[in-house]
Amino acid sequence: MMEYSEDHIALAAEYALGTLDAEERAQVQSMMAVDKDFAAMVEAWERRLGALNQMVDAVEPPAELWDRIKLAAGLSGAQQALQIPPLPMAATAAPAHAEPAAATAEPPAPTGLSPESKRVVHFAFRAKMWQWGAMGVGAIAASLFAIIVAQLAYPDILPNELRPAVRTQVVQVAGPPPPIPAQYVALLQKDANSPAFILTVNAATKDFTVRKVGAEQEPGKSYELWLVSDKLQRPRSLGVIGGDEFTIRAALAAFDSDTVNKATYAVTVEPEGGSPTGVATGPIVFTGKLIETVPPAAPAH
């Protein structure tokens, strides 16, 4: 008879005990079909362990066991509708009046077996306990999975404490950008060949910007910008310009759009700091009228 490893011996013993799964049993049966010595070893184990069936009576699990499992798993109310079948109880289960066996319990110590047989029985018993523990964990995992599915698909059937929290998300819808206001520009000059200032007016805000181009600053003098319109009794000062490259003012806000767009803009030479009287005192050196350079954007529909 050939030598077998401890794994082969344990496999034969577990086959005899009936603790193998379907795949492992098929593997043993294939080995038995091709190896007569291995088949003889399995039969020997069946003879040795056959007495175990007569040593332990079958015991029904206590009726309250399933209630304990549900309590431990936290099942209640609608959760009990998702019940999981009771765990199978082995023929070696404890009597009805005893507490369920712990994972560390030891198997009954049958008499009349060799030390090697006792080791196999012990191993098989612990393997069975591991299977029961795995089934219990699987049952709890299945319960949790069922609760998660219910939270996603049927939250109304769950009690309030198990329903998913309501999340409110504020969505900001960006509106269309504001239309681009019309832009106007005027060249303030003596003639077409001598631009002195460029005047730009924002039609929406009526702010204006004057850029110095070719004007030369005279010592002790200042350039002053005037708005001239037949709607006004006299020219209105828009302030001193030309000290810096750019002059930005909001002085046109006091006038209506038609007056602003159709007026003539004139530049005079005044004493340093501008006219002291609010009326032009020096000669008009540059003039110009606004022309539209950027039309207003059409409103979005």
Residue pairs with C-beta under 8 A, 6 or more apart in sequence:
1 37
1 40
2 37
4 12
4 37
4 38
4 41
8 38
8 41
9 41
9 116
9 120
10 120
10 123
11 20
11 24
11 28
12 28
12 38
12 41
12 42
12 45
13 45
13 49
13 117
13 120
13 121
13 123
13 124
14 20
14 24
14 120
14 123
14 124
14 127
15 24
15 25
15 28
15 42
15 45
16 42
16 45
16 46
16 48
16 49
17 49
17 52
17 120
17 121
17 124
19 124
19 127
19 128
19 131
20 28
28 42
31 38
31 39
32 38
32 39
32 42
33 39
45 120
48 113
48 114
48 117
49 117
49 121
51 110
51 112
52 110
52 121
53 91
55 108
55 110
56 91
56 92
56 108
58 91
59 89
59 91
59 93
59 94
59 95
59 96
60 89
60 96
61 86
61 89
61 93
61 96
62 96
62 97
65 86
65 100
66 86
68 100
69 86
69 87
69 136
69 139
70 76
70 80
70 83
73 139
73 140
73 143
75 82
75 83
75 143
76 159
77 158
77 159
78 150
78 157
78 158
78 159
78 162
79 143
79 147
79 158
79 162
81 157
82 143
82 146
82 147
82 150
84 139
84 142
84 143
87 132
87 135
87 136
87 139
88 135
90 128
90 132
92 107
92 108
92 125
92 128
93 101
94 100
94 101
101 129
103 129
103 130
103 133
105 129
106 122
106 125
107 121
107 122
107 124
107 125
107 126
109 118
110 118
110 121
113 121
147 158
147 162
150 157
150 158
151 158
151 162
151 163
151 164
152 164
155 163
155 164
176 300
179 296
179 297
179 298
179 299
179 300
180 294
180 296
180 297
181 202
181 203
181 204
181 205
181 296
182 203
182 204
182 292
182 294
182 295
182 296
183 200
183 201
183 202
183 203
183 292
183 293
183 294
184 200
184 201
184 203
184 261
184 290
184 291
184 292
184 293
185 198
185 199
185 200
185 201
185 290
185 291
185 293
186 198
186 199
186 201
186 265
186 288
186 289
186 290
186 291
187 195
187 197
187 198
187 199
187 288
188 195
188 196
188 197
188 198
188 199
188 210
188 225
188 265
188 266
188 267
188 286
188 287
188 288
189 195
189 196
189 197
189 214
189 286
189 287
189 288
190 196
190 285
190 286
194 214
195 213
195 214
196 212
196 213
196 214
196 215
196 267
196 285
196 286
197 210
197 211
197 212
197 213
197 215
197 223
197 225
197 241
197 242
197 267
197 286
198 210
198 211
198 213
199 208
199 209
199 210
199 225
199 265
199 288
199 290
200 208
200 209
200 210
200 211
201 207
201 208
201 252
201 260
201 290
202 208
203 257
203 260
203 261
203 296
205 250
205 253
206 250
206 252
206 253
206 255
206 257
206 260
207 248
207 249
207 250
207 252
207 253
208 238
208 248
208 249
208 250
208 251
208 252
209 246
209 247
209 248
209 249
210 225
210 241
210 242
210 246
210 247
210 249
211 245
211 246
211 247
212 241
212 242
212 244
212 245
212 246
212 247
215 223
215 242
215 267
215 286
217 223
217 242
217 243
218 269
220 271
220 272
221 269
221 270
221 271
221 272
221 282
222 240
222 242
222 243
222 269
222 270
222 271
222 272
222 273
222 274
223 240
223 241
223 242
223 267
223 268
223 269
223 270
223 285
224 237
224 238
224 239
224 240
224 241
224 267
224 268
224 269
224 270
224 274
224 275
224 280
224 282
225 237
225 238
225 239
225 240
225 241
225 265
225 266
225 267
226 235
226 236
226 237
226 238
226 265
226 266
226 267
226 268
226 280
227 235
227 236
227 238
227 252
227 255
227 259
227 260
227 263
227 264
227 265
228 235
228 263
228 264
228 265
228 266
229 259
229 262
229 263
229 264
231 259
232 259
234 279
235 266
235 279
235 280
236 255
237 274
237 275
237 278
237 280
238 249
238 251
238 252
238 265
239 247
239 249
239 251
239 274
240 247
240 270
240 273
240 274
241 247
241 267
252 260
255 263
260 290
261 290
261 292
262 289
262 290
263 289
263 290
264 287
264 288
264 289
265 287
265 288
265 289
265 290
266 280
266 284
266 286
266 287
267 284
267 285
267 286
267 287
268 275
268 280
268 281
268 282
268 283
268 284
268 285
269 282
269 283
269 285
270 280
270 281
270 282
271 281
271 282
275 281
275 282
